[in-house]
């Protein structure tokens, strides 16, 4: 896979996908053999159970025994605040809800394994914050900015002498990224020492549209433009026949506008729009296999079947789930800023992602469904694409010259 950034030295990218270095070696075998030993201190049997007390709280609650029921596709909750966690009944209900979610995920893992699906044994990124007793798989475009900001505050990364004195936004973000990257860790056995290990998910289609809108649509993130935006636009944008002999010059002119922030030339099809369209972006992701951590599948990135996270937070219940993690880990809640949306193009909800998916033909829709089918099964999301079909294009036509300008 082509990659915007190699996220960690322990991972290599090959033509066949994302693989662990040394896969099928003794190191890999050991990780697989010890899988049942990698659960947290709160594990019991096949499924995680969450701690029965919140550190610093007098409230004690019972970890309920639940069947393999699913707590998915729920309506967004009413506003939740910290005082709700003073209510034992509320805390109990959250615990039961999260336990059901974990049980559902582990049940789906077992079903996938029985069906012969190859599941990832080691996450691509697992950040272990030992002083905080917190383990996190940072799923990008799923509320990760809020957690990065919060953890940076807890670790005093914003202080003078670290990143706090850097004024230029780009350099500051690089400093913050590198500081947090230093907490990348082989997850075993470190996660067993944590109070809680967690990840956050949202509907996969919503996430990929959010990534496109934030990183590619406006051609204002040069790193993403260099790797996927320029490529997708140049390869898949159709231009008038009389301009094809000037294609190279037109592309170069568009690239110059992007890199120097100049005004677009209305007569240049590669500058209107300046960023790749969602269809062009999707072809690059699905046909050319351009990989990035902002749209890679949850199963590949976080290995939830092997890791058995204590909490799997969801966008549908994000405020509640985030607060539960903070409380359960015994962290400083006053530094938690709450959920915000830093995407310059605004939030990406159901109406928005469906608008973009309606721009795709049947072949691309089916490839997205295939790309995320394991995620959809694991986390209970409906990833059917029938409602978006604009025609009856055969999937094999995607690989013909019809898409090559």
Secondary structure, 3 states (H helix, E strand, C coil): CEECCCCCCCEEEECCEEEECCCCCHHHHHHHHCHHHCCCCCEECCEECCCCECCCCCCECCCCCCCCCCCCCCCCCCCCCHHHHHCHHHHHHHHHHHHHHHHHHHHHHHHHHHCCCCCCCCCCCCEEEHHHCEEEECCCCCCHHHHHHHHHHHCCCCCCCCCCCCCCHHHHHHHHHHHHHCCECCCCCHHHHCCEEEEEECCHHHHHHHHHHHHCCCCCCHHHHHHHHHHHHHHHCCCCHHHHHHHHHHHHHHHHHHHHCCCCCCCCHHHCCCCCCHHHHHHHHHCCCEECCCCCCHHHHHCHHHHCCCEEEEHHHHHHHHHHHHHHCCCCHHHCCCCCCCCCCCCCCHHHHHHHHCCCCHHHHHHHHHHCHHHHHHHCCCCCCHHHCCCCCCHHHHHCHHHCC
